Amino acid sequence: VGYATQDYIQVKSVQLSSRATFVTFEVNNTSEETFRLRLIKKMYITDRSGQISRQLDMTSARNISTRGDAGTELRPGKNLQFVVVFQPIPDDMKYINIIEGDRRDGQEWNFYDVKLK
């Protein structure tokens, strides 16, 4: 990952298949407070240039709330891994950006220049 907008979450792996793309994230709660995680906005993938014409949408998520509920609780000192499933990535994409929705409030999870193997 070339750049991430938050330091408490990272991309652990990207698994490619002909049917879907599976991105595993890990969140580390290094604070002294319990916090809650949820994906209210859909995430999507673009190519390195950020072209929306090459946007691949999130189709589902595992181990994290995607509803407007209280979210998934993460206690101090604990880690959480979750998986977000996207549409399949075309073979010609070697780097991707992973974007959380279209909000820009400083809390979004965005990852730029994620190198694919």
Phi, psi and omega in degrees: 000126179286320183203140175231145183281345179229143182267351182268358179230140179220157174276119179272320180200157173231118179249129183254141171216172180288344182257335185195167173240129182246117179248121178263127178247154172229130177251133178244119178269096180266002179277177178263006183244147170286136173230167184244142181242143172197153175255095178278318178270145177290142173270159175210163179246139170236170173286177185303327181285347180083014182296119179293337178296343178248038182277132177245118189277152171293137178251333178193174177214151180234137175073021174209145180290139175240012179253172179278028181277195183292342178095181179268122184281138177228113183282160179305138178079000182259160177240155176222129171254139175218160184241134173246131182258132180238169171300158181296146179272132177297152183299334184280353177274121179253336175229145179225162168247140176244120189239137176264100175057202182243011181280152179224064182252009180089355180253353185292153178258102178237140181229129186242147177058049175280116183279130176267144180277000000 
